[in-house]
Amino acid sequence: MNKSELVAAIADSAEITKADASRALQALLDSVTSTLSKGDSVALTGFGTFSVSKRAARTGRNPSTGKALKIPAKTVAKFKAGKGLSEAVN
């Protein structure tokens, strides 16, 4: 499912226009993005938790040459599925 299909599904489910559904989805994505960029987490009970994690710098290998290379430290977004989502998938 891509973003436009998700917007259509939200519009049908909530009985709102696609434009309203698109604005609501964009507002959700913007809110999650801004919260994660501040280093905080977003917990949606029954669905899951979005959080940030720091990855330490490490040494990796180029698979084609075998040469060692430095991989810099960075901050990454993580998602942990909640109980409700996990049960629905299984």
N, CA, C and O atoms as a CHARMM CRD file, in Angstrom:
* protein
*
  360
    1    1 MET  N      0.85800  -1.17200   0.00000 PROA 1      0.00000
    2    1 MET  CA     0.00000   0.00000   0.00000 PROA 1      0.00000
    3    1 MET  C      0.90000   1.23000   0.00000 PROA 1      0.00000
    4    1 MET  O      1.80500   1.34700   0.82600 PROA 1      0.00000
    5    2 ASN  N      0.64700   2.13900  -0.92600 PROA 2      0.00000
    6    2 ASN  CA     1.41400   3.38100  -0.95900 PROA 2      0.00000
    7    2 ASN  C      0.59600   4.49600  -0.30500 PROA 2      0.00000
    8    2 ASN  O     -0.51700   4.26800   0.17100 PROA 2      0.00000
    9    3 LYS  N      1.16300   5.69700  -0.29000 PROA 3      0.00000
   10    3 LYS  CA     0.52700   6.81000   0.42600 PROA 3      0.00000
   11    3 LYS  C     -0.84900   7.15400  -0.13800 PROA 3      0.00000
   12    3 LYS  O     -1.78100   7.40200   0.62800 PROA 3      0.00000
   13    4 SER  N     -0.99400   7.17400  -1.45900 PROA 4      0.00000
   14    4 SER  CA    -2.29200   7.53000  -2.03800 PROA 4      0.00000
   15    4 SER  C     -3.34800   6.46200  -1.73600 PROA 4      0.00000
   16    4 SER  O     -4.51500   6.78900  -1.51900 PROA 4      0.00000
   17    5 GLU  N     -2.94900   5.20600  -1.72300 PROA 5      0.00000
   18    5 GLU  CA    -3.88100   4.13400  -1.35000 PROA 5      0.00000
   19    5 GLU  C     -4.26700   4.23800   0.12300 PROA 5      0.00000
   20    5 GLU  O     -5.41300   3.97300   0.48500 PROA 5      0.00000
   21    6 LEU  N     -3.31300   4.62200   0.97200 PROA 6      0.00000
   22    6 LEU  CA    -3.60200   4.80700   2.39400 PROA 6      0.00000
   23    6 LEU  C     -4.56300   5.96900   2.59500 PROA 6      0.00000
   24    6 LEU  O     -5.48500   5.87300   3.40600 PROA 6      0.00000
   25    7 VAL  N     -4.36500   7.05200   1.87800 PROA 7      0.00000
   26    7 VAL  CA    -5.27400   8.20300   1.96000 PROA 7      0.00000
   27    7 VAL  C     -6.68400   7.78100   1.55600 PROA 7      0.00000
   28    7 VAL  O     -7.65100   8.16100   2.21600 PROA 7      0.00000
   29    8 ALA  N     -6.81400   7.01100   0.49300 PROA 8      0.00000
   30    8 ALA  CA    -8.13400   6.54600   0.04300 PROA 8      0.00000
   31    8 ALA  C     -8.77900   5.64200   1.09400 PROA 8      0.00000
   32    8 ALA  O     -9.98000   5.74200   1.34400 PROA 8      0.00000
   33    9 ALA  N     -7.98800   4.76300   1.70800 PROA 9      0.00000
   34    9 ALA  CA    -8.52800   3.87000   2.74100 PROA 9      0.00000
   35    9 ALA  C     -8.97700   4.65900   3.96700 PROA 9      0.00000
   36    9 ALA  O    -10.01600   4.35100   4.55100 PROA 9      0.00000
   37   10 ILE  N     -8.21400   5.66400   4.36200 PROA 10     0.00000
   38   10 ILE  CA    -8.59600   6.50800   5.50200 PROA 10     0.00000
   39   10 ILE  C     -9.87800   7.25900   5.18100 PROA 10     0.00000
   40   10 ILE  O    -10.77800   7.33800   6.01600 PROA 10     0.00000
   41   11 ALA  N     -9.96500   7.81300   3.97200 PROA 11     0.00000
   42   11 ALA  CA   -11.15800   8.55900   3.56400 PROA 11     0.00000
   43   11 ALA  C    -12.39900   7.67900   3.59100 PROA 11     0.00000
   44   11 ALA  O    -13.45400   8.10100   4.06500 PROA 11     0.00000
   45   12 ASP  N    -12.27400   6.45100   3.08300 PROA 12     0.00000
   46   12 ASP  CA   -13.41900   5.52800   3.08900 PROA 12     0.00000
   47   12 ASP  C    -13.80300   5.12300   4.50000 PROA 12     0.00000
   48   12 ASP  O    -14.98600   5.10600   4.84200 PROA 12     0.00000
   49   13 SER  N    -12.81700   4.79800   5.32200 PROA 13     0.00000
   50   13 SER  CA   -13.07000   4.32800   6.68000 PROA 13     0.00000
   51   13 SER  C    -13.66600   5.41300   7.56800 PROA 13     0.00000
   52   13 SER  O    -14.58000   5.14400   8.34700 PROA 13     0.00000
   53   14 ALA  N    -13.16100   6.62800   7.45700 PROA 14     0.00000
   54   14 ALA  CA   -13.62200   7.72800   8.30600 PROA 14     0.00000
   55   14 ALA  C    -14.76700   8.51800   7.67200 PROA 14     0.00000
   56   14 ALA  O    -15.30700   9.43700   8.28800 PROA 14     0.00000
   57   15 GLU  N    -15.13300   8.15900   6.44600 PROA 15     0.00000
   58   15 GLU  CA   -16.19700   8.84300   5.71300 PROA 15     0.00000
   59   15 GLU  C    -15.91800  10.34300   5.60700 PROA 15     0.00000
   60   15 GLU  O    -16.76900  11.17800   5.91600 PROA 15     0.00000
   61   16 ILE  N    -14.69000  10.66000   5.15700 PROA 16     0.00000
   62   16 ILE  CA   -14.28400  12.03600   4.92100 PROA 16     0.00000
   63   16 ILE  C    -13.72200  12.12500   3.50600 PROA 16     0.00000
   64   16 ILE  O    -13.51800  11.10700   2.84500 PROA 16     0.00000
   65   17 THR  N    -13.47900  13.33300   3.05300 PROA 17     0.00000
   66   17 THR  CA   -12.93500  13.48300   1.70400 PROA 17     0.00000
   67   17 THR  C    -11.47100  13.04800   1.67700 PROA 17     0.00000
   68   17 THR  O    -10.80100  12.98600   2.70800 PROA 17     0.00000
   69   18 LYS  N    -10.99900  12.74900   0.47500 PROA 18     0.00000
   70   18 LYS  CA    -9.59500  12.37600   0.32000 PROA 18     0.00000
   71   18 LYS  C     -8.67700  13.53600   0.69200 PROA 18     0.00000
   72   18 LYS  O     -7.58800  13.31800   1.22200 PROA 18     0.00000
   73   19 ALA  N     -9.10500  14.75900   0.42100 PROA 19     0.00000
   74   19 ALA  CA    -8.30000  15.93600   0.76500 PROA 19     0.00000
   75   19 ALA  C     -8.14100  16.04800   2.28300 PROA 19     0.00000
   76   19 ALA  O     -7.04800  16.32000   2.78100 PROA 19     0.00000
   77   20 ASP  N     -9.24400  15.83400   3.01500 PROA 20     0.00000
   78   20 ASP  CA    -9.16800  15.87300   4.48000 PROA 20     0.00000
   79   20 ASP  C     -8.30700  14.73300   5.01100 PROA 20     0.00000
   80   20 ASP  O     -7.52400  14.92300   5.94200 PROA 20     0.00000
   81   21 ALA  N     -8.45200  13.56200   4.42400 PROA 21     0.00000
   82   21 ALA  CA    -7.65100  12.41400   4.84800 PROA 21     0.00000
   83   21 ALA  C     -6.17600  12.64900   4.57200 PROA 21     0.00000
   84   21 ALA  O     -5.32500  12.27800   5.38000 PROA 21     0.00000
   85   22 SER  N     -5.87300  13.25400   3.45000 PROA 22     0.00000
   86   22 SER  CA    -4.49100  13.55300   3.09900 PROA 22     0.00000
   87   22 SER  C     -3.88000  14.55300   4.07800 PROA 22     0.00000
   88   22 SER  O     -2.73700  14.39200   4.50800 PROA 22     0.00000
   89   23 ARG  N     -4.65400  15.59200   4.42800 PROA 23     0.00000
   90   23 ARG  CA    -4.15700  16.57800   5.39700 PROA 23     0.00000
   91   23 ARG  C     -3.95700  15.94300   6.76700 PROA 23     0.00000
   92   23 ARG  O     -2.98100  16.25000   7.45000 PROA 23     0.00000
   93   24 ALA  N     -4.86600  15.06300   7.17700 PROA 24     0.00000
   94   24 ALA  CA    -4.73800  14.39300   8.47900 PROA 24     0.00000
   95   24 ALA  C     -3.51800  13.48800   8.50700 PROA 24     0.00000
   96   24 ALA  O     -2.77100  13.48100   9.48500 PROA 24     0.00000
   97   25 LEU  N     -3.31200  12.72600   7.44200 PROA 25     0.00000
   98   25 LEU  CA    -2.14700  11.84200   7.36900 PROA 25     0.00000
   99   25 LEU  C     -0.86200  12.65100   7.37200 PROA 25     0.00000
  100   25 LEU  O      0.09200  12.28700   8.05900 PROA 25     0.00000
  101   26 GLN  N     -0.81800  13.74500   6.61400 PROA 26     0.00000
  102   26 GLN  CA     0.38800  14.58600   6.57100 PROA 26     0.00000
  103   26 GLN  C      0.65700  15.21400   7.92900 PROA 26     0.00000
  104   26 GLN  O      1.81400  15.34600   8.32800 PROA 26     0.00000
  105   27 ALA  N     -0.39700  15.60500   8.64700 PROA 27     0.00000
  106   27 ALA  CA    -0.23800  16.17200   9.98800 PROA 27     0.00000
  107   27 ALA  C      0.34500  15.13000  10.93700 PROA 27     0.00000
  108   27 ALA  O      1.20300  15.45400  11.75900 PROA 27     0.00000
  109   28 LEU  N     -0.11000  13.89000  10.83300 PROA 28     0.00000
  110   28 LEU  CA     0.43100  12.80500  11.66100 PROA 28     0.00000
  111   28 LEU  C      1.90200  12.58600  11.35100 PROA 28     0.00000
  112   28 LEU  O      2.72500  12.50100  12.26300 PROA 28     0.00000
  113   29 LEU  N      2.23700  12.49500  10.07000 PROA 29     0.00000
  114   29 LEU  CA     3.62500  12.25800   9.68000 PROA 29     0.00000
  115   29 LEU  C      4.52700  13.40900  10.11500 PROA 29     0.00000
  116   29 LEU  O      5.64200  13.17700  10.58400 PROA 29     0.00000
  117   30 ASP  N      4.05700  14.64800   9.96500 PROA 30     0.00000
  118   30 ASP  CA     4.84000  15.81000  10.39100 PROA 30     0.00000
  119   30 ASP  C      5.05400  15.80500  11.89800 PROA 30     0.00000
  120   30 ASP  O      6.14600  16.12000  12.37100 PROA 30     0.00000
  121   31 SER  N      4.02300  15.45300  12.65400 PROA 31     0.00000
  122   31 SER  CA     4.13300  15.41900  14.11400 PROA 31     0.00000
  123   31 SER  C      5.11600  14.35700  14.57600 PROA 31     0.00000
  124   31 SER  O      5.94000  14.60600  15.45600 PROA 31     0.00000
  125   32 VAL  N      5.02900  13.17500  13.98400 PROA 32     0.00000
  126   32 VAL  CA     5.95500  12.09400  14.34900 PROA 32     0.00000
  127   32 VAL  C      7.38100  12.49100  13.98300 PROA 32     0.00000
  128   32 VAL  O      8.30200  12.29200  14.77600 PROA 32     0.00000
  129   33 THR  N      7.56900  13.04500  12.80000 PROA 33     0.00000
  130   33 THR  CA     8.90000  13.45600  12.35200 PROA 33     0.00000
  131   33 THR  C      9.50100  14.51500  13.26800 PROA 33     0.00000
  132   33 THR  O     10.66400  14.40800  13.65500 PROA 33     0.00000
  133   34 SER  N      8.72400  15.53100  13.61600 PROA 34     0.00000
  134   34 SER  CA     9.25900  16.59800  14.46700 PROA 34     0.00000
  135   34 SER  C      9.55900  16.09100  15.87100 PROA 34     0.00000
  136   34 SER  O     10.54200  16.51200  16.48200 PROA 34     0.00000
  137   35 THR  N      8.73500  15.20100  16.38700 PROA 35     0.00000
  138   35 THR  CA     8.98200  14.63700  17.71800 PROA 35     0.00000
  139   35 THR  C     10.24000  13.79000  17.72600 PROA 35     0.00000
  140   35 THR  O     11.04700  13.88500  18.65100 PROA 35     0.00000
  141   36 LEU  N     10.41600  12.96100  16.70100 PROA 36     0.00000
  142   36 LEU  CA    11.61400  12.12500  16.62500 PROA 36     0.00000
  143   36 LEU  C     12.86400  12.97600  16.41900 PROA 36     0.00000
  144   36 LEU  O     13.92300  12.65200  16.95700 PROA 36     0.00000
  145   37 SER  N     12.75800  14.04800  15.65400 PROA 37     0.00000
  146   37 SER  CA    13.92400  14.89800  15.41800 PROA 37     0.00000
  147   37 SER  C     14.38100  15.58400  16.69500 PROA 37     0.00000
  148   37 SER  O     15.54800  15.96100  16.80500 PROA 37     0.00000
  149   38 LYS  N     13.48300  15.75500  17.66500 PROA 38     0.00000
  150   38 LYS  CA    13.84400  16.32100  18.96700 PROA 38     0.00000
  151   38 LYS  C     14.45200  15.26900  19.89600 PROA 38     0.00000
  152   38 LYS  O     14.95200  15.60200  20.97000 PROA 38     0.00000
  153   39 GLY  N     14.41000  13.99600  19.48100 PROA 39     0.00000
  154   39 GLY  CA    14.95700  12.92400  20.30800 PROA 39     0.00000
  155   39 GLY  C     13.93600  12.25000  21.19900 PROA 39     0.00000
  156   39 GLY  O     14.28900  11.38000  21.99600 PROA 39     0.00000
  157   40 ASP  N     12.67200  12.63700  21.07700 PROA 40     0.00000
  158   40 ASP  CA    11.60600  12.03700  21.87900 PROA 40     0.00000
  159   40 ASP  C     11.00800  10.83800  21.14700 PROA 40     0.00000
  160   40 ASP  O     11.34900  10.57500  19.99300 PROA 40     0.00000
  161   41 SER  N     10.11800  10.11600  21.82000 PROA 41     0.00000
  162   41 SER  CA     9.46400   8.97400  21.18600 PROA 41     0.00000
  163   41 SER  C      7.96300   9.23900  21.08200 PROA 41     0.00000
  164   41 SER  O      7.41800  10.09700  21.77600 PROA 41     0.00000
  165   42 VAL  N      7.30400   8.48000  20.19500 PROA 42     0.00000
  166   42 VAL  CA     5.86000   8.57700  19.99600 PROA 42     0.00000
  167   42 VAL  C      5.28200   7.19300  20.22600 PROA 42     0.00000
  168   42 VAL  O      5.60900   6.24900  19.50600 PROA 42     0.00000
  169   43 ALA  N      4.41500   7.07100  21.23700 PROA 43     0.00000
  170   43 ALA  CA     3.80800   5.78900  21.57100 PROA 43     0.00000
  171   43 ALA  C      2.32500   5.82400  21.20600 PROA 43     0.00000
  172   43 ALA  O      1.58300   6.68100  21.68700 PROA 43     0.00000
  173   44 LEU  N      1.90000   4.90000  20.36200 PROA 44     0.00000
  174   44 LEU  CA     0.49600   4.75100  19.98200 PROA 44     0.00000
  175   44 LEU  C      0.02800   3.42400  20.56500 PROA 44     0.00000
  176   44 LEU  O      0.32700   2.36000  20.02100 PROA 44     0.00000
  177   45 THR  N     -0.70300   3.49000  21.66900 PROA 45     0.00000
  178   45 THR  CA    -1.11000   2.29900  22.39400 PROA 45     0.00000
  179   45 THR  C     -1.82100   1.31300  21.47600 PROA 45     0.00000
  180   45 THR  O     -2.75600   1.67700  20.76300 PROA 45     0.00000
  181   46 GLY  N     -1.37000   0.06200  21.50100 PROA 46     0.00000
  182   46 GLY  CA    -1.95300  -0.98600  20.68000 PROA 46     0.00000
  183   46 GLY  C     -1.36700  -1.06200  19.28000 PROA 46     0.00000
  184   46 GLY  O     -1.54100  -2.06600  18.59100 PROA 46     0.00000
  185   47 PHE  N     -0.67300  -0.01200  18.85100 PROA 47     0.00000
  186   47 PHE  CA    -0.07700  -0.00400  17.51500 PROA 47     0.00000
  187   47 PHE  C      1.42900  -0.16700  17.59300 PROA 47     0.00000
  188   47 PHE  O      1.98700  -1.09300  17.00400 PROA 47     0.00000
  189   48 GLY  N      2.09500   0.73400  18.32200 PROA 48     0.00000
  190   48 GLY  CA     3.54000   0.61300  18.45100 PROA 48     0.00000
  191   48 GLY  C      4.18100   1.90200  18.90200 PROA 48     0.00000
  192   48 GLY  O      3.50300   2.89200  19.17700 PROA 48     0.00000
  193   49 THR  N      5.50700   1.87600  18.97600 PROA 49     0.00000
  194   49 THR  CA     6.27400   3.02000  19.44400 PROA 49     0.00000
  195   49 THR  C      7.35500   3.38000  18.44000 PROA 49     0.00000
  196   49 THR  O      8.13800   2.52700  18.02200 PROA 49     0.00000
  197   50 PHE  N      7.39200   4.64400  18.05900 PROA 50     0.00000
  198   50 PHE  CA     8.46200   5.18500  17.23100 PROA 50     0.00000
  199   50 PHE  C      9.46700   5.81100  18.18000 PROA 50     0.00000
  200   50 PHE  O      9.08400   6.55300  19.08400 PROA 50     0.00000
  201   51 SER  N     10.75400   5.52100  17.98600 PROA 51     0.00000
  202   51 SER  CA    11.78300   6.09000  18.84500 PROA 51     0.00000
  203   51 SER  C     13.04400   6.33600  18.03600 PROA 51     0.00000
  204   51 SER  O     13.13300   5.95500  16.86900 PROA 51     0.00000
  205   52 VAL  N     14.01800   6.97900  18.66900 PROA 52     0.00000
  206   52 VAL  CA    15.30900   7.20800  18.03100 PROA 52     0.00000
  207   52 VAL  C     16.37700   6.46200  18.81700 PROA 52     0.00000
  208   52 VAL  O     16.25800   6.27000  20.02700 PROA 52     0.00000
  209   53 SER  N     17.40000   6.05200  18.12200 PROA 53     0.00000
  210   53 SER  CA    18.50300   5.31900  18.73100 PROA 53     0.00000
  211   53 SER  C     19.80000   5.80400  18.10100 PROA 53     0.00000
  212   53 SER  O     19.83500   6.17000  16.92600 PROA 53     0.00000
  213   54 LYS  N     20.84800   5.80200  18.88100 PROA 54     0.00000
  214   54 LYS  CA    22.15500   6.21000  18.36400 PROA 54     0.00000
  215   54 LYS  C     22.96600   4.96600  18.02400 PROA 54     0.00000
  216   54 LYS  O     23.06000   4.03300  18.82200 PROA 54     0.00000
  217   55 ARG  N     23.54500   4.96600  16.83600 PROA 55     0.00000
  218   55 ARG  CA    24.43900   3.89200  16.41400 PROA 55     0.00000
  219   55 ARG  C     25.86600   4.38500  16.56000 PROA 55     0.00000
  220   55 ARG  O     26.20000   5.47000  16.08300 PROA 55     0.00000
  221   56 ALA  N     26.69900   3.61000  17.20500 PROA 56     0.00000
  222   56 ALA  CA    28.09600   3.98900  17.39100 PROA 56     0.00000
  223   56 ALA  C     28.85900   3.83000  16.08000 PROA 56     0.00000
  224   56 ALA  O     28.46000   3.06700  15.20100 PROA 56     0.00000
  225   57 ALA  N     29.95600   4.56000  15.96700 PROA 57     0.00000
  226   57 ALA  CA    30.82400   4.40600  14.79700 PROA 57     0.00000
  227   57 ALA  C     31.42800   3.00500  14.83700 PROA 57     0.00000
  228   57 ALA  O     31.67500   2.46100  15.91300 PROA 57     0.00000
  229   58 ARG  N     31.66100   2.43400  13.68300 PROA 58     0.00000
  230   58 ARG  CA    32.20300   1.08100  13.63800 PROA 58     0.00000
  231   58 ARG  C     33.01600   0.89200  12.36300 PROA 58     0.00000
  232   58 ARG  O     32.99400   1.72600  11.45700 PROA 58     0.00000
  233   59 THR  N     33.72300  -0.21300  12.32100 PROA 59     0.00000
  234   59 THR  CA    34.50600  -0.54400  11.13500 PROA 59     0.00000
  235   59 THR  C     33.76300  -1.61500  10.35900 PROA 59     0.00000
  236   59 THR  O     33.35800  -2.62900  10.92600 PROA 59     0.00000
  237   60 GLY  N     33.58100  -1.39500   9.06400 PROA 60     0.00000
  238   60 GLY  CA    32.92600  -2.36400   8.19700 PROA 60     0.00000
  239   60 GLY  C     33.87900  -2.82300   7.11600 PROA 60     0.00000
  240   60 GLY  O     35.03700  -2.40800   7.08100 PROA 60     0.00000
  241   61 ARG  N     33.40200  -3.66100   6.25300 PROA 61     0.00000
  242   61 ARG  CA    34.21900  -4.17100   5.14300 PROA 61     0.00000
  243   61 ARG  C     33.46900  -3.98300   3.84000 PROA 61     0.00000
  244   61 ARG  O     32.25900  -4.19600   3.75600 PROA 61     0.00000
  245   62 ASN  N     34.22100  -3.57600   2.82200 PROA 62     0.00000
  246   62 ASN  CA    33.67300  -3.50500   1.47900 PROA 62     0.00000
  247   62 ASN  C     33.56800  -4.94400   0.98200 PROA 62     0.00000
  248   62 ASN  O     34.59300  -5.61800   0.87700 PROA 62     0.00000
  249   63 PRO  N     32.37500  -5.43900   0.67200 PROA 63     0.00000
  250   63 PRO  CA    32.22800  -6.84500   0.29400 PROA 63     0.00000
  251   63 PRO  C     32.96700  -7.23100  -0.99000 PROA 63     0.00000
  252   63 PRO  O     33.36600  -8.38500  -1.14700 PROA 63     0.00000
  253   64 SER  N     33.15000  -6.29300  -1.89200 PROA 64     0.00000
  254   64 SER  CA    33.80900  -6.65800  -3.14500 PROA 64     0.00000
  255   64 SER  C     35.33300  -6.67100  -3.02900 PROA 64     0.00000
  256   64 SER  O     35.99800  -7.47600  -3.68200 PROA 64     0.00000
  257   65 THR  N     35.89000  -5.78100  -2.20000 PROA 65     0.00000
  258   65 THR  CA    37.35100  -5.72600  -2.09300 PROA 65     0.00000
  259   65 THR  C     37.87000  -6.28700  -0.77700 PROA 65     0.00000
  260   65 THR  O     39.03900  -6.66000  -0.68100 PROA 65     0.00000
  261   66 GLY  N     37.01300  -6.34900   0.23700 PROA 66     0.00000
  262   66 GLY  CA    37.45200  -6.81300   1.54500 PROA 66     0.00000
  263   66 GLY  C     38.17500  -5.74100   2.34000 PROA 66     0.00000
  264   66 GLY  O     38.62700  -5.99600   3.45600 PROA 66     0.00000
  265   67 LYS  N     38.29100  -4.54900   1.78200 PROA 67     0.00000
  266   67 LYS  CA    38.99600  -3.45000   2.43800 PROA 67     0.00000
  267   67 LYS  C     38.16600  -2.89500   3.59800 PROA 67     0.00000
  268   67 LYS  O     36.95500  -2.71400   3.46800 PROA 67     0.00000
  269   68 ALA  N     38.82000  -2.62500   4.72900 PROA 68     0.00000
  270   68 ALA  CA    38.13800  -2.06900   5.89300 PROA 68     0.00000
  271   68 ALA  C     37.78200  -0.60800   5.62400 PROA 68     0.00000
  272   68 ALA  O     38.54400   0.11700   4.98600 PROA 68     0.00000
  273   69 LEU  N     36.61100  -0.18300   6.11700 PROA 69     0.00000
  274   69 LEU  CA    36.21700   1.20400   5.98800 PROA 69     0.00000
  275   69 LEU  C     35.50200   1.63500   7.25200 PROA 69     0.00000
  276   69 LEU  O     34.90000   0.81400   7.94500 PROA 69     0.00000
  277   70 LYS  N     35.56800   2.91800   7.55200 PROA 70     0.00000
  278   70 LYS  CA    34.94700   3.45200   8.75600 PROA 70     0.00000
  279   70 LYS  C     33.51100   3.84600   8.45000 PROA 70     0.00000
  280   70 LYS  O     33.24000   4.55100   7.47700 PROA 70     0.00000
  281   71 ILE  N     32.59400   3.38200   9.29400 PROA 71     0.00000
  282   71 ILE  CA    31.18100   3.74400   9.18100 PROA 71     0.00000
  283   71 ILE  C     30.91300   4.72900  10.31800 PROA 71     0.00000
  284   71 ILE  O     31.08100   4.36900  11.48300 PROA 71     0.00000
  285   72 PRO  N     30.50500   5.95100  10.01600 PROA 72     0.00000
  286   72 PRO  CA    30.34100   6.96900  11.06000 PROA 72     0.00000
  287   72 PRO  C     29.13400   6.69100  11.96000 PROA 72     0.00000
  288   72 PRO  O     28.21300   5.96800  11.58200 PROA 72     0.00000
  289   73 ALA  N     29.15900   7.27700  13.15000 PROA 73     0.00000
  290   73 ALA  CA    28.02000   7.18200  14.07200 PROA 73     0.00000
  291   73 ALA  C     26.85100   7.96200  13.48900 PROA 73     0.00000
  292   73 ALA  O     27.04800   8.94300  12.77200 PROA 73     0.00000
  293   74 LYS  N     25.63800   7.52700  13.79500 PROA 74     0.00000
  294   74 LYS  CA    24.45900   8.26300  13.35200 PROA 74     0.00000
  295   74 LYS  C     23.26100   7.92600  14.21100 PROA 74     0.00000
  296   74 LYS  O     23.25900   6.94100  14.95000 PROA 74     0.00000
  297   75 THR  N     22.25600   8.75000  14.10200 PROA 75     0.00000
  298   75 THR  CA    21.01200   8.54500  14.82500 PROA 75     0.00000
  299   75 THR  C     19.99600   7.95700  13.84200 PROA 75     0.00000
  300   75 THR  O     19.85700   8.44200  12.71900 PROA 75     0.00000
  301   76 VAL  N     19.29000   6.91200  14.27300 PROA 76     0.00000
  302   76 VAL  CA    18.33200   6.24300  13.39600 PROA 76     0.00000
  303   76 VAL  C     16.95000   6.17900  14.04900 PROA 76     0.00000
  304   76 VAL  O     16.82900   6.16800  15.27400 PROA 76     0.00000
  305   77 ALA  N     15.92100   6.13800  13.22000 PROA 77     0.00000
  306   77 ALA  CA    14.54800   5.96800  13.69500 PROA 77     0.00000
  307   77 ALA  C     14.25700   4.48500  13.84200 PROA 77     0.00000
  308   77 ALA  O     14.68800   3.67600  13.02100 PROA 77     0.00000
  309   78 LYS  N     13.52300   4.13100  14.89500 PROA 78     0.00000
  310   78 LYS  CA    13.15900   2.73500  15.13100 PROA 78     0.00000
  311   78 LYS  C     11.65200   2.64300  15.35800 PROA 78     0.00000
  312   78 LYS  O     11.01200   3.61100  15.76800 PROA 78     0.00000
  313   79 PHE  N     11.10200   1.46900  15.08800 PROA 79     0.00000
  314   79 PHE  CA     9.69200   1.21200  15.36000 PROA 79     0.00000
  315   79 PHE  C      9.57500  -0.13700  16.03800 PROA 79     0.00000
  316   79 PHE  O     10.12500  -1.13100  15.56100 PROA 79     0.00000
  317   80 LYS  N      8.85800  -0.17200  17.15200 PROA 80     0.00000
  318   80 LYS  CA     8.59400  -1.43600  17.83800 PROA 80     0.00000
  319   80 LYS  C      7.08000  -1.64300  17.83500 PROA 80     0.00000
  320   80 LYS  O      6.33100  -0.82500  18.36900 PROA 80     0.00000
  321   81 ALA  N      6.64800  -2.73000  17.23600 PROA 81     0.00000
  322   81 ALA  CA     5.21400  -3.01200  17.12900 PROA 81     0.00000
  323   81 ALA  C      4.62100  -3.27600  18.50800 PROA 81     0.00000
  324   81 ALA  O      5.24100  -3.91100  19.36100 PROA 81     0.00000
  325   82 GLY  N      3.40600  -2.77100  18.70300 PROA 82     0.00000
  326   82 GLY  CA     2.68200  -2.99300  19.95100 PROA 82     0.00000
  327   82 GLY  C      1.98200  -4.33400  19.93200 PROA 82     0.00000
  328   82 GLY  O      1.95600  -5.02800  18.91500 PROA 82     0.00000
  329   83 LYS  N      1.41400  -4.68700  21.07700 PROA 83     0.00000
  330   83 LYS  CA     0.76000  -5.98900  21.23300 PROA 83     0.00000
  331   83 LYS  C     -0.39700  -6.16500  20.24500 PROA 83     0.00000
  332   83 LYS  O     -0.53000  -7.22300  19.63100 PROA 83     0.00000
  333   84 GLY  N     -1.22700  -5.14100  20.09200 PROA 84     0.00000
  334   84 GLY  CA    -2.37800  -5.23400  19.18700 PROA 84     0.00000
  335   84 GLY  C     -1.97100  -5.46000  17.75400 PROA 84     0.00000
  336   84 GLY  O     -2.56900  -6.28400  17.06200 PROA 84     0.00000
  337   85 LEU  N     -0.96000  -4.73900  17.29300 PROA 85     0.00000
  338   85 LEU  CA    -0.47600  -4.90100  15.91800 PROA 85     0.00000
  339   85 LEU  C      0.15900  -6.27900  15.73100 PROA 85     0.00000
  340   85 LEU  O     -0.07500  -6.94400  14.72100 PROA 85     0.00000
  341   86 SER  N      0.95000  -6.69700  16.69400 PROA 86     0.00000
  342   86 SER  CA     1.60600  -8.00000  16.59700 PROA 86     0.00000
  343   86 SER  C      0.58700  -9.13700  16.52000 PROA 86     0.00000
  344   86 SER  O      0.74200 -10.07400  15.73700 PROA 86     0.00000
  345   87 GLU  N     -0.45500  -9.03700  17.34200 PROA 87     0.00000
  346   87 GLU  CA    -1.50000 -10.06900  17.34100 PROA 87     0.00000
  347   87 GLU  C     -2.29400 -10.06000  16.03800 PROA 87     0.00000
  348   87 GLU  O     -2.68000 -11.11800  15.54000 PROA 87     0.00000
  349   88 ALA  N     -2.54000  -8.86900  15.48100 PROA 88     0.00000
  350   88 ALA  CA    -3.29200  -8.76600  14.22200 PROA 88     0.00000
  351   88 ALA  C     -2.51100  -9.36000  13.06200 PROA 88     0.00000
  352   88 ALA  O     -3.09400  -9.95900  12.15900 PROA 88     0.00000
  353   89 VAL  N     -1.19000  -9.19500  13.08400 PROA 89     0.00000
  354   89 VAL  CA    -0.35500  -9.71500  12.01500 PROA 89     0.00000
  355   89 VAL  C     -0.22400 -11.23400  12.11400 PROA 89     0.00000
  356   89 VAL  O     -0.23400 -11.93200  11.10000 PROA 89     0.00000
  357   90 ASN  N     -0.10600 -11.72900  13.31500 PROA 90     0.00000
  358   90 ASN  CA     0.02400 -13.17900  13.51600 PROA 90     0.00000
  359   90 ASN  C     -1.33500 -13.77200  13.58000 PROA 90     0.00000
  360   90 ASN  O     -1.47300 -14.98400  13.74600 PROA 90     0.00000
